[in-house]
Amino acid sequence: MGIVAGLDSSPDFTRIVVCDTDTGAVLRQGHAAHPLDESAGPRPSDVDPQNWLLSLGEAAAGGLLEKVEAIGVSAQQHALVPLDAKGNTVRPALTGNDRRAQVAAADLVDALGGREAWAEAVGCVPGAAQPVAKLRWLARTEPEAAGRVAGLLQAHDWLVWQLLGRPARRTTDRGGASGTGYWSAASGSYRPDLVELALGHQAALPEVLGPSQAAGTTPEGLLISAGTGETMAAAFGLGVRQGDAVVSLGASGSVMAVHGEPLAETGTMITSLADATGGHLPVVHTLNAVRTLRGTAELLGVGLDELSALALKSTPGAHGLVLLPYLEGERTPNLPQAAGTLTGLRRESMKPEHLARAAFEGMLCGLADALGVLRGHGVEVRRVFLLGGAADLPAVQAIAPAVFGTPVLVPQPGDYAAIGAARQAAWALGVHQGRLDPRVPPRWRDAEAQVCEPGEELGVGQAVRQQYEAVRDQVHPGAFG
């Protein structure tokens, strides 16, 4: 039996799990909050990367990493660390929750010739969070700092580089690179011209490693694997495989699925990412998920648990009420100026329980639309993992399997990104020792999950979808082409 560790540096915490290399069983774990950053500036999205190291050290205190042979690193995605010619940070890192680059992202879309041009070039359309948009913002807003940028890393790249003692070679992985806006998962190559388009000049980019490759070995002999972004690490830690989709319920929503090949035609609704195993991870985003439930709950003067209980007092189809949940506009379908729409009001349907049911059905039908985009591009979806706090609501668990048309798995709470990082470390270690195939990741236990089957409700779910789609297509004709 060997021992490996996975660390996940999220926006607020560092979490570390120490795992058995053969089974993935968690042997011990630690966590620590990132220090409050008083020096990075007034913006919470400006973060001194040294704080990530301080948090890591605190989380690993007390001999947590004793006898560990390899470490994998997961970290918040889209955190851009700009370096000067000596490898020092030019300014604080620009983290993923930074919205200052919205105008810069729109500028970049126009500069390359539109959304389709970006989708064809790198598999995604720039948004404010992506490093390529942050570079454009930096060049326009802080030109002196931008002029000193000589190298670019993301959060997990920077942490790996620090753990290895800042060697001359800097690395990243396919998953992290695919979210930058200047690396294509389909071609497996950088687009340096897009860096220059955004920043105004070229900058050194990290070498992209394969999923089982090691980034290096510390002087103490500790193997450090390639690392990856939180999304890819969490999918790896959950044990998501081809035929699986992951639906994340935040204020907004996302649907991603494991796919064996790059999508031949991405359009502009799919972001084509790479996963942590050598495959692909197409993602479709919606702007409205739990914000739909919270808005309805506030309207009715209840909490989410009460809203769920109310919804279950109604019946499928909510007595004809249909809520199109486009409260913040929508991305899938692309309706940036849209507003929410409630239709089907009759005297008998004007009850709190029917509005509550319509909110849950509207949110889940919107996510089913996103699933439909993936399926329409040949992505197989046999089961759905449902993540986020709202996944525990009884109404979500009752309605989602029928609306999605698949079994729905609700995993038990766990540090899945850290576990995925540890699994990557076990893979790299096994390949390094000649025990594992570099093309086949180690078999670890699947995440424990509650399974919700569609059962006899499958036909009812199809009827709910048809009712929703009829209203959607009437209010927004041609939204899906």
C-alpha positions in Angstrom: 0.0 0.0 0.0 1.2 3.5 -0.9 0.1 6.8 0.3 -0.6 9.9 -1.8 -2.1 13.4 -1.0 -4.4 15.6 -2.9 -4.8 19.3 -2.1 -7.5 21.6 -3.3 -6.9 25.3 -3.1 -10.4 26.8 -3.5 -11.1 30.5 -3.4 -11.4 30.5 0.4 -9.8 27.3 1.7 -7.1 24.7 1.2 -8.3 21.2 1.8 -5.9 18.2 1.9 -6.8 14.5 1.8 -4.3 11.7 2.3 -5.4 8.5 0.5 -4.5 4.9 0.0 -3.1 4.6 -3.5 -4.9 1.3 -4.3 -8.5 2.0 -3.1 -8.7 5.8 -2.7 -9.8 5.4 0.9 -9.3 8.7 2.8 -6.8 8.1 5.6 -6.6 11.6 7.1 -7.4 15.1 6.1 -6.8 18.7 7.0 -8.0 22.2 5.9 -7.3 25.8 6.6 -8.8 29.1 5.4 -6.8 31.4 3.3 -5.4 34.4 5.3 -7.2 37.7 5.0 -5.3 39.6 2.3 -4.8 43.2 3.4 -2.1 44.0 0.8 -3.6 42.9 -2.5 -5.8 45.9 -2.9 -9.5 46.9 -2.4 -10.8 44.2 -4.7 -11.5 40.8 -3.2 -10.7 39.3 -6.6 -7.1 40.5 -6.3 -5.2 37.9 -4.2 -1.6 37.5 -3.3 -0.7 33.9 -4.3 1.6 33.6 -1.3 -1.6 33.3 0.8 -2.3 30.0 -1.0 1.0 28.7 0.2 0.4 29.9 3.8 -2.9 28.2 3.8 -1.4 25.0 2.4 1.2 25.0 5.1 -1.4 25.4 7.8 -3.6 22.7 6.4 -0.6 20.3 6.3 0.5 21.0 9.8 0.9 18.2 12.4 2.6 15.7 10.2 -0.4 15.3 7.8 1.9 14.5 4.9 4.0 12.0 6.7 4.9 9.0 4.5 3.2 10.6 1.5 4.9 9.6 -1.8 3.2 11.9 -4.2 1.0 15.0 -4.2 -1.6 16.2 -6.7 -2.8 19.8 -6.8 -6.3 21.1 -7.7 -7.1 24.8 -7.5 -9.7 27.4 -8.3 -10.1 27.8 -12.1 -9.4 30.9 -14.1 -7.1 32.5 -11.5 -4.4 34.2 -13.6 -1.0 34.7 -12.1 1.1 37.1 -14.2 4.9 36.8 -13.8 7.7 39.0 -14.7 11.0 37.9 -16.4 12.4 36.8 -13.0 9.3 34.7 -12.1 7.9 37.2 -9.6 4.3 38.2 -9.6 3.7 41.4 -11.6 0.6 42.1 -9.5 -1.8 40.1 -7.3 -3.5 37.2 -9.0 -6.7 37.9 -10.8 -9.1 35.3 -9.5 -12.1 33.6 -11.2 -14.8 35.6 -9.5 -13.5 38.9 -11.1 -16.1 40.5 -13.3 -14.1 43.6 -14.2 -13.2 42.0 -17.5 -16.7 41.8 -18.9 -16.1 44.7 -21.4 -12.7 43.3 -22.3 -14.2 39.9 -23.1 -16.8 41.5 -25.4 -13.9 43.5 -27.1 -12.0 40.2 -27.7 -15.1 38.6 -29.2 -15.4 41.4 -31.7 -11.6 41.6 -32.4 -11.5 38.0 -33.6 -14.6 38.2 -35.6 -17.4 37.0 -33.4 -18.5 34.2 -31.1 -18.3 31.5 -33.8 -14.7 32.4 -34.6 -13.7 31.9 -30.9 -15.6 28.6 -30.7 -13.8 27.4 -33.7 -10.4 28.6 -32.5 -10.3 27.3 -28.9 -13.7 25.7 -28.2 -15.1 28.5 -26.1 -16.3 32.1 -26.2 -14.4 34.5 -23.8 -16.1 35.4 -20.6 -15.0 37.8 -17.9 -13.6 35.0 -15.8 -11.2 33.6 -18.4 -7.5 34.4 -18.3 -7.6 35.7 -21.9 -10.2 38.3 -21.0 -8.2 39.2 -17.8 -5.2 39.8 -20.0 -7.1 42.2 -22.2 -8.4 44.0 -19.1 -4.8 44.3 -17.7 -3.5 45.7 -21.0 -6.2 48.3 -21.1 -6.4 49.2 -17.4 -2.9 48.6 -16.0 -0.6 49.0 -19.1 2.6 49.4 -17.0 2.0 46.1 -15.2 0.9 44.5 -18.5 4.1 45.5 -20.2 6.2 43.6 -17.5 4.3 40.4 -18.0 6.7 37.7 -19.3 4.9 34.5 -18.2 1.5 33.2 -17.4 0.3 30.6 -14.9 -3.0 29.6 -13.3 -3.4 28.9 -9.6 -2.7 25.1 -9.8 0.3 25.7 -12.1 1.8 28.3 -9.7 1.3 26.0 -6.7 2.9 23.0 -8.5 5.8 25.3 -9.5 6.3 26.5 -5.9 6.2 23.0 -4.5 9.0 22.0 -7.0 11.1 24.9 -5.9 10.4 27.2 -8.9 12.3 25.3 -11.6 13.0 26.7 -15.0 10.4 24.4 -16.5 6.8 25.5 -15.8 3.9 23.2 -16.5 0.1 22.9 -16.6 -2.3 20.2 -17.6 -4.9 19.8 -20.4 -7.8 20.6 -18.1 -6.5 23.9 -16.8 -5.1 24.9 -20.2 -8.5 24.3 -21.9 -10.1 27.0 -19.8 -7.6 29.8 -20.6 -9.1 30.9 -23.9 -5.8 30.5 -25.6 -5.4 26.7 -25.7 -7.7 24.3 -27.7 -8.7 20.9 -26.4 -9.6 19.8 -29.9 -6.1 20.6 -31.4 -4.1 20.1 -28.2 -2.2 23.3 -28.9 -1.8 26.9 -27.8 -2.9 29.9 -29.8 -0.1 32.4 -28.9 -1.7 34.9 -31.3 -4.7 35.2 -29.0 -2.4 36.0 -26.0 -0.8 38.7 -28.1 -4.3 39.9 -29.2 -5.3 40.2 -25.5 -2.0 41.4 -23.9 -0.4 43.2 -26.7 2.7 41.0 -26.7 3.8 37.4 -26.3 4.3 35.7 -22.9 5.8 32.4 -21.9 3.2 29.7 -21.5 3.6 26.5 -19.4 4.2 23.2 -21.0 1.0 21.1 -21.2 1.4 17.7 -19.6 -0.6 14.5 -20.2 -2.9 13.3 -17.4 -0.6 10.7 -15.9 2.7 12.7 -16.3 4.5 14.1 -13.3 5.5 17.8 -13.2 8.6 16.8 -11.3 10.1 15.6 -8.1 11.1 17.7 -5.1 14.6 17.5 -3.7 13.2 15.3 -0.9 11.9 12.8 -3.5 8.2 13.7 -3.4 6.5 13.3 -6.8 4.3 16.1 -7.9 1.7 15.3 -10.6 0.5 17.6 -13.3 -2.3 19.2 -11.3 -5.6 20.4 -12.7 -8.5 22.8 -12.2 -11.2 22.2 -9.6 -13.9 21.2 -12.1 -11.8 18.5 -13.7 -10.5 17.3 -10.3 -14.0 17.0 -8.9 -15.1 15.0 -11.9 -12.1 12.6 -11.4 -12.8 12.4 -7.7 -16.4 11.5 -8.2 -15.6 8.8 -10.6 -17.5 10.4 -13.5 -17.0 8.4 -16.7 -18.3 8.3 -20.2 -22.1 8.2 -20.2 -22.2 10.4 -17.1 -23.2 14.1 -16.9 -22.8 16.4 -13.9 -25.4 19.1 -13.2 -24.2 21.7 -10.8 -26.9 23.8 -9.0 -25.5 27.2 -8.0 -27.2 30.5 -8.5 -26.5 29.8 -12.1 -26.2 26.2 -13.4 -23.8 24.1 -15.5 -24.1 20.8 -17.2 -20.9 18.9 -18.2 -20.4 15.4 -19.5 -17.4 13.1 -20.1 -16.9 12.6 -23.8 -14.2 10.5 -25.6 -13.6 12.8 -28.6 -13.5 16.6 -29.1 -16.8 17.9 -30.4 -16.7 18.3 -34.1 -18.9 21.3 -34.0 -19.0 23.3 -30.8 -21.4 26.1 -31.9 -21.4 28.9 -29.2 -23.4 27.3 -26.4 -20.8 24.6 -25.5 -17.4 25.3 -23.8 -15.1 22.5 -24.9 -12.8 21.7 -22.0 -10.4 18.8 -21.4 -10.8 16.5 -18.4 -8.2 15.0 -16.1 -8.0 11.6 -17.8 -7.2 12.4 -21.4 -10.8 12.8 -22.5 -13.0 15.8 -23.0 -15.4 17.6 -20.8 -17.9 19.7 -22.8 -19.8 22.1 -20.6 -23.0 24.1 -21.1 -23.9 26.9 -18.8 -27.2 28.4 -17.8 -27.6 31.7 -16.0 -30.5 30.7 -13.9 -30.7 27.8 -11.4 -31.1 28.2 -7.7 -31.6 32.0 -8.1 -35.0 30.9 -9.6 -35.9 29.0 -6.5 -34.7 31.8 -4.2 -36.6 34.4 -6.1 -39.8 32.3 -5.9 -39.2 31.6 -2.2 -38.8 35.3 -1.4 -42.0 36.1 -3.4 -43.9 33.5 -1.3 -42.2 34.5 2.0 -40.7 31.1 2.7 -37.4 29.4 2.8 -36.1 26.8 0.2 -37.1 23.9 2.4 -40.6 25.2 2.7 -40.7 25.9 -1.0 -39.7 22.3 -1.7 -42.5 21.0 0.6 -45.0 23.3 -1.1 -43.9 22.0 -4.6 -44.5 18.4 -3.5 -48.1 19.3 -2.6 -48.8 20.2 -6.2 -48.8 17.8 -9.2 -46.6 17.4 -12.2 -47.2 20.2 -14.6 -48.2 22.6 -11.8 -51.8 22.8 -12.9 -50.7 24.3 -16.2 -48.3 26.9 -14.7 -45.0 27.2 -16.6 -42.1 29.4 -15.5 -39.4 30.2 -18.0 -36.7 31.0 -15.5 -34.8 33.6 -17.5 -34.5 36.0 -14.6 -31.0 37.2 -15.5 -31.4 36.8 -19.2 -30.1 33.4 -20.4 -27.1 31.8 -22.0 -28.6 28.5 -23.1 -30.5 29.5 -25.2 -28.7 32.7 -25.9 -31.2 35.3 -24.8 -29.2 38.0 -22.9 -32.1 40.5 -22.8 -34.8 38.0 -21.8 -36.8 38.1 -18.6 -38.6 35.4 -16.7 -42.1 34.5 -18.0 -45.0 32.9 -16.0 -47.8 31.5 -18.1 -50.9 29.4 -17.6 -52.5 31.5 -14.8 -56.1 30.3 -14.1 -58.0 30.8 -10.9 -57.4 27.2 -9.9 -53.7 27.4 -10.5 -53.2 30.6 -8.5 -51.9 28.8 -5.3 -48.5 28.9 -3.6 -47.9 25.1 -4.2 -48.4 25.4 -7.9 -46.1 28.4 -8.2 -43.5 26.5 -6.2 -43.8 23.5 -8.4 -43.5 25.6 -11.5 -40.3 27.1 -10.2 -38.7 23.7 -9.6 -39.9 22.4 -13.0 -38.8 25.5 -14.8 -35.3 25.4 -13.3 -34.9 21.7 -14.1 -36.3 22.0 -17.6 -33.8 24.8 -18.3 -31.0 22.5 -17.2 -32.6 19.7 -19.3 -32.3 22.1 -22.3 -28.6 22.3 -21.5 -28.4 18.5 -21.4 -30.2 18.5 -24.7 -27.5 20.6 -26.3 -24.9 18.0 -25.3 -27.1 15.1 -26.5 -27.7 16.9 -29.8 -23.9 16.9 -30.4 -23.7 13.1 -29.8 -22.8 13.1 -26.1 -24.2 10.1 -24.4 -25.9 10.7 -21.1 -27.0 7.6 -19.2 -27.0 9.0 -15.6 -26.7 12.4 -14.0 -24.7 13.4 -10.9 -26.4 16.3 -9.2 -24.2 18.7 -7.2 -24.9 21.8 -5.0 -26.8 22.4 -1.8 -30.2 22.4 -3.6 -29.5 18.9 -4.8 -30.6 17.7 -1.3 -34.1 19.3 -1.6 -36.8 16.6 -1.8 -38.5 18.4 -4.7 -35.3 18.4 -6.8 -34.8 14.7 -6.1 -38.4 13.9 -6.9 -38.6 15.9 -10.2 -35.1 15.8 -11.7 -35.0 12.1 -12.7 -38.3 12.3 -14.7 -37.4 15.6 -16.3 -33.8 14.5 -17.2 -35.0 11.1 -18.2 -32.1 9.3 -16.4 -31.3 8.1 -12.9 -30.0 10.9 -10.8 -27.1 10.4 -8.3 -26.7 12.8 -5.4 -23.2 12.2 -3.9 -22.6 12.3 -0.2 -20.7 15.4 0.9 -17.0 15.1 0.3 -13.8 16.9 -0.8 -14.1 15.5 -4.3 -11.7 18.0 -5.9 -9.0 17.1 -3.4 -9.8 13.4 -3.9 -9.4 13.8 -7.6 -6.1 15.5 -7.2 -5.0 12.6 -5.0 -6.1 10.1 -7.6 -4.1 11.9 -10.2 -1.1 11.7 -7.9 -1.6 8.0 -7.5 -1.7 7.6 -11.2 1.5 9.5 -11.8 3.2 7.6 -9.0 2.1 4.3 -10.4 3.3 5.2 -13.9 6.6 6.4 -12.4 7.1 3.1 -10.6 6.1 1.1 -13.6 2.9 -0.3 -12.0 0.2 1.5 -13.9 -0.6 2.0 -17.5 -0.3 5.7 -18.4 -3.5 5.5 -20.4 -5.6 3.9 -17.6 -6.2 5.7 -14.3 -6.2 3.8 -11.0 -9.6 2.2 -10.1 -10.8 3.8 -7.0 -14.1 3.4 -5.1 -16.9 5.4 -6.6 -18.4 8.2 -4.5 -21.2 7.1 -2.2 -24.4 8.5 -3.6 -28.2 8.4 -3.2 -29.7 7.1 -6.4 -33.0 8.6 -7.5 -34.7 6.6 -10.4 -37.2 8.1 -12.8 -39.4 4.9 -12.5 -43.0 5.2 -13.6 -42.7 9.1 -13.6 -40.6 9.0 -16.8 -43.7 9.6 -19.0 -44.9 12.3 -16.7 -41.5 14.0 -17.0 -41.7 14.0 -20.7 -45.1 15.7 -20.6 -43.7 18.4 -18.3 -40.9 18.9 -20.7 -43.3 19.2 -23.7 -45.4 21.7 -21.8 -42.3 23.8 -21.0 -40.9 23.6 -24.5 -44.2 24.6 -26.1 -44.2 27.8 -24.0 -40.5 28.4 -24.5 -40.8 28.2 -28.3 -43.9 30.4 -28.3 -42.3 33.1 -26.2 -38.9 32.8 -27.8 -39.4 31.4 -31.3 -36.2 30.1 -32.9 -34.2 30.2 -29.6 -32.7 26.8 -30.4 -32.4 27.3 -34.1 
